[in-house]
Amino acid sequence: MDTDNPTFKEFREYWQLSEEMIADASKEEIVQVARLLALQAAHFSRKYGDQQLPDLAHLLSATTLDDDSIGLVRDGTEAFVGVLAMVTGVGGVDLDETTQ
């Protein structure tokens, strides 16, 4: 795995940011993130039909990744950070204000 790969560097930055955000988030906020990501998955399933999903849990503990897997974990971590920012109001987005 090339640690100089720009996609891998972005993944590491998003992962570090997510760790900091998780530390500051409440249990309720993390639950809300999980529910919103589940709704996104359900939305895509309804829009594009059920898709066979591979078992991806191993990616969270892998010590080496190929380029496709690096892109996938980067994209997933970016999505997580985005939803967590929306839920917690980090970065100027306040979920309560957007839903009123």
Backbone as a chain_set.jsonl record, in Angstrom:
{"seq": "MDTDNPTFKEFREYWQLSEEMIADASKEEIVQVARLLALQAAHFSRKYGDQQLPDLAHLLSATTLDDDSIGLVRDGTEAFVGVLAMVTGVGGVDLDETTQ", "coords": {"N": [[0.857, -1.178, 0.0], [0.65, 2.11, -0.931], [1.613, 4.699, 0.917], [1.937, 7.278, 0.164], [0.062, 7.783, -1.673], [-2.338, 9.963, -2.932], [-5.118, 9.614, -2.464], [-5.097, 7.863, -0.306], [-3.892, 9.527, 1.579], [-5.874, 11.471, 1.858], [-7.882, 9.827, 2.942], [-6.691, 9.179, 5.434], [-6.682, 11.738, 6.632], [-9.449, 12.323, 6.748], [-10.193, 10.183, 8.407], [-8.823, 10.774, 10.803], [-10.051, 13.208, 11.435], [-12.663, 12.261, 11.76], [-12.339, 10.671, 14.05], [-11.773, 12.64, 15.974], [-14.166, 14.081, 15.897], [-16.008, 12.116, 16.683], [-15.2, 11.734, 19.303], [-16.09, 14.07, 20.454], [-18.794, 13.967, 20.078], [-22.152, 13.203, 21.148], [-23.783, 10.21, 22.39], [-26.368, 10.089, 21.375], [-26.132, 11.694, 19.102], [-24.391, 10.157, 17.527], [-26.029, 7.943, 17.117], [-28.025, 9.157, 15.602], [-26.562, 9.765, 13.305], [-26.011, 7.156, 12.382], [-28.623, 6.342, 11.784], [-29.326, 8.175, 9.76], [-27.446, 7.51, 7.767], [-28.321, 4.919, 7.271], [-30.821, 5.496, 6.199], [-29.981, 6.758, 3.857], [-28.815, 4.564, 2.537], [-31.112, 2.992, 2.219], [-32.593, 4.677, 0.561], [-31.046, 4.661, -1.829], [-31.304, 1.965, -2.413], [-34.047, 1.752, -2.948], [-34.195, 3.472, -5.122], [-32.393, 2.43, -7.046], [-32.739, -0.287, -6.934], [-32.367, -3.385, -5.133], [-29.097, -4.085, -4.149], [-26.487, -6.399, -4.186], [-24.479, -6.519, -1.471], [-21.089, -6.596, -0.634], [-19.252, -8.162, 2.075], [-17.984, -5.812, 4.041], [-16.802, -5.262, 6.431], [-14.26, -6.182, 7.074], [-12.55, -4.314, 5.976], [-12.245, -2.289, 7.809], [-10.376, -3.127, 9.618], [-8.197, -3.847, 8.172], [-4.758, -4.197, 7.248], [-3.461, -3.685, 4.934], [-4.415, -2.261, 1.82], [-5.923, -2.329, -1.424], [-5.98, -0.123, -4.322], [-8.693, 0.364, -5.081], [-10.065, -0.298, -2.725], [-8.984, 1.575, -0.984], [-10.038, 3.928, -2.06], [-12.741, 3.409, -1.586], [-12.913, 3.267, 1.277], [-12.083, 5.844, 1.852], [-14.13, 7.379, 0.638], [-16.33, 6.467, 2.133], [-15.602, 7.275, 4.71], [-15.493, 10.012, 4.348], [-18.203, 10.509, 3.828], [-19.297, 9.774, 6.295], [-18.1, 11.709, 7.994], [-19.259, 14.003, 6.897], [-22.037, 13.637, 7.423], [-21.95, 13.447, 10.209], [-20.987, 15.989, 10.811], [-23.16, 17.505, 9.965], [-25.122, 16.635, 11.77], [-24.042, 17.344, 14.274], [-23.6, 20.015, 14.003], [-21.125, 21.004, 13.412], [-18.903, 22.963, 11.545], [-20.686, 24.844, 10.739], [-23.174, 23.875, 9.999], [-26.349, 23.273, 11.116], [-28.404, 20.843, 12.12], [-30.907, 20.994, 13.4], [-31.785, 23.554, 12.692], [-32.063, 23.248, 9.929], [-34.202, 21.571, 9.698], [-36.422, 22.841, 10.602]], "CA": [[0.0, 0.0, 0.0], [1.452, 3.315, -1.083], [1.142, 5.715, 1.867], [2.022, 8.583, -0.495], [-1.091, 7.867, -2.553], [-3.174, 11.096, -2.507], [-6.392, 9.127, -1.936], [-4.817, 7.337, 1.027], [-3.66, 10.681, 2.46], [-7.195, 12.04, 2.153], [-8.524, 8.905, 3.87], [-6.109, 9.364, 6.768], [-7.157, 13.016, 7.164], [-10.864, 12.15, 7.118], [-10.272, 9.265, 9.539], [-8.413, 11.514, 11.995], [-11.136, 14.151, 11.725], [-13.809, 11.515, 12.29], [-12.013, 10.275, 15.419], [-11.933, 13.83, 16.817], [-15.594, 14.409, 15.95], [-16.662, 11.087, 17.487], [-14.862, 11.991, 20.71], [-16.879, 15.212, 20.913], [-20.221, 13.737, 19.822], [-22.912, 12.439, 22.144], [-24.309, 8.926, 21.925], [-27.555, 10.374, 20.575], [-25.693, 12.198, 17.801], [-23.868, 9.018, 16.77], [-27.208, 7.165, 16.719], [-28.677, 9.894, 14.516], [-25.723, 9.559, 12.123], [-26.269, 5.793, 11.897], [-29.964, 6.309, 11.19], [-29.3, 8.921, 8.5], [-26.724, 6.709, 6.777], [-29.217, 3.816, 6.914], [-31.826, 6.064, 5.293], [-29.326, 6.947, 2.555], [-28.705, 3.238, 1.921], [-32.465, 2.603, 1.82], [-32.941, 5.533, -0.579], [-30.378, 4.129, -3.015], [-31.89, 0.662, -2.69], [-35.344, 1.992, -3.601], [-33.989, 4.156, -6.395], [-31.637, 1.619, -8.001], [-32.977, -1.706, -6.697], [-31.489, -4.016, -4.148], [-27.767, -4.417, -4.621], [-25.765, -7.345, -3.351], [-23.35, -5.821, -0.849], [-20.057, -7.476, -0.094], [-18.911, -7.972, 3.485], [-16.961, -4.764, 4.052], [-16.295, -5.056, 7.788], [-12.822, -6.456, 7.129], [-11.791, -3.131, 5.572], [-11.989, -1.431, 8.966], [-9.217, -3.614, 10.371], [-7.166, -4.285, 7.23], [-3.456, -3.539, 7.364], [-3.11, -3.266, 3.577], [-5.585, -2.065, 0.963], [-5.645, -2.004, -2.82], [-6.434, 1.23, -4.673], [-10.159, 0.442, -5.034], [-10.479, -0.312, -1.316], [-8.596, 2.873, -0.415], [-11.058, 4.873, -2.497], [-14.002, 3.101, -0.908], [-12.878, 3.689, 2.68], [-12.019, 7.307, 1.847], [-15.478, 7.879, 0.346], [-17.186, 6.163, 3.279], [-15.214, 8.122, 5.841], [-15.932, 11.365, 3.996], [-19.661, 10.551, 4.031], [-19.527, 9.751, 7.743], [-17.738, 13.026, 8.524], [-20.26, 14.956, 6.442], [-23.287, 13.459, 8.163], [-21.683, 13.792, 11.601], [-20.908, 17.456, 10.869], [-24.53, 18.012, 9.865], [-25.842, 16.308, 13.004], [-23.472, 18.055, 15.427], [-23.504, 21.443, 13.735], [-19.735, 21.375, 13.159], [-18.745, 23.515, 10.21], [-21.749, 25.801, 10.435], [-24.444, 23.235, 9.627], [-27.125, 22.889, 12.302], [-29.51, 19.999, 11.672], [-32.167, 21.494, 13.941], [-32.207, 24.711, 11.892], [-32.438, 22.828, 8.589], [-35.443, 20.79, 9.74], [-37.533, 23.641, 11.135]], "C": [[0.897, 1.233, 0.0], [0.904, 4.413, -0.169], [1.27, 7.125, 1.313], [0.888, 8.797, -1.485], [-1.993, 9.001, -2.062], [-4.522, 10.666, -1.911], [-6.203, 8.575, -0.53], [-4.581, 8.473, 2.014], [-4.985, 11.336, 2.838], [-7.942, 11.152, 3.145], [-7.998, 9.118, 5.282], [-6.589, 10.66, 7.395], [-8.617, 12.926, 7.594], [-11.002, 11.253, 8.346], [-9.907, 9.986, 10.832], [-9.498, 12.506, 12.402], [-12.336, 13.424, 12.317], [-13.554, 11.08, 13.73], [-12.201, 11.455, 16.388], [-13.407, 14.182, 16.979], [-16.36, 13.401, 16.799], [-16.419, 11.342, 18.968], [-15.715, 13.11, 21.298], [-18.389, 14.994, 20.796], [-20.868, 12.965, 20.973], [-23.361, 11.115, 21.534], [-25.508, 9.157, 21.012], [-27.176, 10.883, 19.178], [-25.14, 11.065, 16.932], [-25.017, 8.143, 16.279], [-27.908, 7.85, 15.547], [-27.881, 9.753, 13.218], [-25.991, 8.182, 11.533], [-27.628, 5.712, 11.209], [-30.003, 7.037, 9.849], [-28.558, 8.15, 7.414], [-27.557, 5.505, 6.346], [-30.306, 4.299, 5.963], [-31.232, 6.304, 3.909], [-29.202, 5.619, 1.815], [-30.074, 2.776, 1.42], [-32.923, 3.402, 0.597], [-32.326, 4.983, -1.867], [-30.945, 2.764, -3.403], [-33.228, 0.821, -3.4], [-35.167, 2.592, -4.988], [-33.361, 3.248, -7.452], [-31.869, 0.112, -7.854], [-31.995, -2.262, -5.686], [-30.176, -4.413, -4.808], [-27.135, -5.41, -3.655], [-24.544, -6.629, -2.786], [-22.339, -6.829, -0.331], [-19.866, -7.214, 1.393], [-17.735, -6.997, 3.547], [-16.327, -4.559, 5.418], [-14.791, -5.272, 7.879], [-11.977, -5.242, 6.748], [-11.437, -2.245, 6.763], [-10.786, -1.882, 9.778], [-8.084, -4.08, 9.461], [-5.866, -3.513, 7.446], [-2.909, -3.125, 6.009], [-4.394, -3.189, 2.761], [-5.131, -1.84, -0.468], [-6.259, -0.631, -3.131], [-7.952, 1.375, -4.617], [-10.663, 0.502, -3.597], [-10.128, 1.004, -0.635], [-9.633, 3.923, -0.799], [-12.377, 4.662, -1.784], [-13.986, 3.563, 0.544], [-12.75, 5.206, 2.795], [-13.41, 7.893, 1.633], [-16.424, 7.64, 1.522], [-16.881, 7.04, 4.474], [-15.614, 9.572, 5.588], [-17.441, 11.516, 4.213], [-19.992, 10.591, 5.514], [-19.239, 11.114, 8.352], [-18.785, 14.06, 8.125], [-21.564, 14.863, 7.212], [-23.087, 13.82, 9.631], [-21.582, 15.307, 11.773], [-22.307, 18.068, 10.812], [-25.277, 17.803, 11.182], [-25.351, 17.141, 14.18], [-23.402, 19.555, 15.225], [-22.085, 21.924, 13.53], [-19.629, 21.897, 11.739], [-19.885, 24.406, 9.786], [-23.065, 25.197, 10.004], [-25.133, 22.789, 10.898], [-28.352, 22.143, 11.83], [-30.852, 20.505, 12.163], [-32.676, 22.669, 13.124], [-32.667, 24.29, 10.512], [-33.754, 22.072, 8.554], [-36.622, 21.588, 10.251], [-38.21, 24.416, 10.041]], "O": [[1.789, 1.368, 0.837], [-0.148, 4.989, -0.448], [0.77, 8.074, 1.917], [0.767, 9.873, -2.072], [-2.378, 9.009, -0.893], [-5.009, 11.284, -0.964], [-7.045, 8.788, 0.342], [-5.021, 8.397, 3.161], [-5.195, 11.711, 3.991], [-8.564, 11.654, 4.081], [-8.781, 9.225, 6.225], [-6.88, 10.683, 8.591], [-8.982, 13.395, 8.671], [-11.823, 11.52, 9.223], [-10.593, 9.835, 11.843], [-9.824, 12.625, 13.583], [-12.955, 13.909, 13.264], [-14.471, 11.119, 14.551], [-12.726, 11.282, 17.489], [-13.847, 14.541, 18.071], [-17.259, 13.779, 17.55], [-17.322, 11.184, 19.79], [-16.026, 13.104, 22.489], [-19.171, 15.76, 21.359], [-20.217, 12.186, 21.669], [-23.321, 10.931, 20.318], [-25.645, 8.49, 19.986], [-27.827, 10.539, 18.192], [-25.399, 11.026, 15.73], [-24.985, 7.654, 15.149], [-28.333, 7.184, 14.603], [-28.47, 9.634, 12.144], [-26.178, 8.048, 10.323], [-27.759, 5.078, 10.162], [-30.64, 6.568, 8.906], [-28.992, 8.134, 6.262], [-27.508, 5.108, 5.182], [-30.673, 3.59, 5.026], [-31.899, 6.08, 2.9], [-29.452, 5.549, 0.611], [-30.183, 2.231, 0.322], [-33.569, 2.855, -0.297], [-33.014, 4.857, -2.88], [-31.052, 2.448, -4.588], [-33.511, 0.097, -4.355], [-35.903, 2.257, -5.916], [-33.75, 3.29, -8.619], [-31.259, -0.678, -8.574], [-30.94, -1.684, -5.425], [-30.159, -5.003, -5.889], [-27.248, -5.259, -2.438], [-23.676, -6.184, -3.538], [-22.701, -7.8, 0.333], [-20.269, -6.171, 1.906], [-16.621, -7.335, 3.147], [-15.403, -3.758, 5.551], [-14.118, -4.616, 8.675], [-10.817, -5.145, 7.15], [-10.437, -1.529, 6.727], [-10.232, -1.098, 10.548], [-7.107, -4.653, 9.943], [-5.88, -2.33, 7.784], [-1.994, -2.305, 5.934], [-5.335, -3.952, 2.983], [-4.086, -1.235, -0.707], [-6.966, -0.056, -2.304], [-8.453, 2.4, -4.156], [-11.58, 1.262, -3.287], [-10.889, 1.495, 0.199], [-10.057, 4.717, 0.041], [-13.054, 5.622, -1.418], [-14.944, 4.187, 1.001], [-13.262, 5.793, 3.748], [-13.825, 8.796, 2.359], [-17.225, 8.509, 1.866], [-17.789, 7.497, 5.169], [-16.025, 10.277, 6.51], [-17.898, 12.538, 4.725], [-20.861, 11.35, 5.942], [-20.038, 11.625, 9.137], [-19.156, 14.907, 8.938], [-22.133, 15.879, 7.61], [-23.964, 14.435, 10.238], [-22.044, 15.847, 12.778], [-22.602, 19.029, 11.522], [-25.981, 18.698, 11.649], [-26.153, 17.597, 14.995], [-23.166, 20.296, 16.179], [-21.848, 23.131, 13.477], [-20.216, 21.319, 10.824], [-20.041, 24.695, 8.6], [-23.994, 25.932, 9.671], [-24.572, 22.017, 11.676], [-29.242, 22.728, 11.213], [-31.838, 20.455, 11.428], [-33.879, 22.774, 12.884], [-33.577, 24.909, 9.96], [-34.364, 21.943, 7.493], [-37.73, 21.056, 10.328], [-39.167, 25.145, 10.302]]}, "num_chains": 1, "name": "protein.A"}
